[in-house]
Amino acid sequence: MELKELLQSGDWKAEKHVLAIEILEKKDGRVTAEASVGKEIPHPNTTAHHISWIEVYFLPEGEKFPYLIGRYEFAAHGASAGGADTSGVYSEPVVRFTFRTEKGGTILAKSYCNVHGLWANSLKLGI
């Protein structure tokens, strides 16, 4: 089995695991965007079921390989010394990131649900 066979996708408006990628601002080659899981349908965020991380890449038009923009880890899922879901502290799977580019391309993102595995989505970026 290959890694690409494990990547799941879908419509983020209908499936709670799919990343929503949104461009917030584009100006002078600077792009600010957001990637989130559970935007339309909330994803569980408990010790037993949560999003562990999101990775964001950018593949410029005409290039063969993407560039890693960032990896964002979510470590607080309610666990404490008192047990599962007892701390009241939960990190949310939402990241805002900014990068510069001189050409358009594709923003690629993937995330990991500790119960349902790897999920991916992409968004074309025009400059």
C-alpha positions in Angstrom: 0.0 0.0 0.0 1.2 3.5 -0.8 0.7 6.7 1.3 -1.5 8.3 -1.4 -4.0 5.4 -1.0 -4.5 6.4 2.6 -5.4 10.1 1.9 -9.1 10.7 2.1 -11.0 13.7 0.7 -14.4 15.0 0.1 -16.5 18.2 0.3 -15.8 20.1 3.6 -19.4 21.2 3.7 -20.7 17.6 3.9 -17.8 15.8 5.7 -16.5 16.9 9.0 -13.0 15.6 8.4 -12.2 17.5 5.2 -10.1 20.6 5.5 -11.6 23.9 4.5 -9.0 26.2 2.9 -9.9 29.9 2.5 -7.9 32.8 1.1 -8.3 35.7 3.6 -6.1 38.3 1.8 -3.8 38.6 -1.3 -1.7 41.7 -1.7 1.7 42.4 -3.3 2.6 38.7 -3.5 1.7 38.1 0.2 -1.0 35.5 0.8 -2.9 35.0 4.1 -5.1 32.0 4.3 -6.8 29.7 6.8 -7.1 25.9 7.0 -9.5 24.3 9.4 -11.3 21.0 10.1 -14.9 21.1 11.1 -15.9 24.4 9.6 -19.4 23.4 8.5 -19.9 20.2 10.5 -18.0 20.3 13.8 -15.4 17.6 14.3 -15.3 16.0 17.8 -12.5 17.3 20.0 -12.1 14.9 22.8 -9.2 12.9 24.3 -10.5 9.8 22.4 -11.3 11.5 19.0 -9.5 14.6 17.7 -7.5 16.3 15.0 -3.8 15.9 15.9 -2.2 18.1 13.2 -2.5 20.1 10.0 0.2 20.5 7.3 0.0 23.1 4.6 2.1 23.1 1.4 2.2 25.4 -1.7 2.9 24.0 -5.2 3.7 26.9 -7.5 2.5 26.7 -11.1 5.1 24.9 -13.3 7.0 23.3 -10.4 7.4 19.6 -9.7 7.5 19.7 -5.9 5.5 21.6 -3.2 7.0 23.8 -0.4 6.1 23.1 3.2 4.5 26.3 4.5 4.0 24.9 8.0 3.0 22.0 10.3 0.6 22.9 13.1 0.1 20.5 16.0 -2.9 20.4 18.4 -1.9 18.9 21.7 -4.7 19.9 24.1 -7.6 17.4 23.9 -9.0 17.6 27.4 -6.7 15.1 29.0 -5.2 15.8 32.4 -3.7 13.8 35.4 -7.4 13.4 36.4 -8.2 11.4 33.2 -9.7 11.8 29.8 -11.7 15.0 29.1 -11.2 16.4 32.6 -8.9 19.4 32.0 -11.4 21.6 30.1 -8.6 22.7 27.8 -9.0 21.9 24.1 -7.0 23.2 21.1 -9.1 23.9 17.9 -7.9 22.6 14.5 -7.8 26.0 12.8 -4.6 27.7 11.5 -4.0 31.0 9.8 -0.8 31.2 7.8 0.9 33.8 5.6 3.5 33.3 2.8 4.9 35.1 -0.2 4.8 33.9 -3.8 5.5 35.5 -7.1 3.2 33.1 -9.0 0.0 31.2 -8.6 -0.3 27.6 -7.8 -2.1 25.3 -5.4 -2.4 25.3 -1.7 -2.4 21.7 -0.4 -3.3 20.7 3.1 -3.6 17.5 5.0 -4.7 16.6 8.5 -4.7 13.6 10.8 -7.7 12.4 12.8 -6.6 9.9 15.4 -9.7 7.7 14.7 -10.3 8.2 10.9 -6.8 8.8 9.5 -5.4 11.1 6.9 -7.5 13.7 5.1 -6.5 16.1 2.3 -7.8 19.0 0.3 -6.5 21.7 -2.1 -7.3 25.1 -3.4 -6.1 26.9 -6.5 -4.4 30.2 -5.9 -4.3 32.8 -8.7 -2.0 35.8 -8.4 
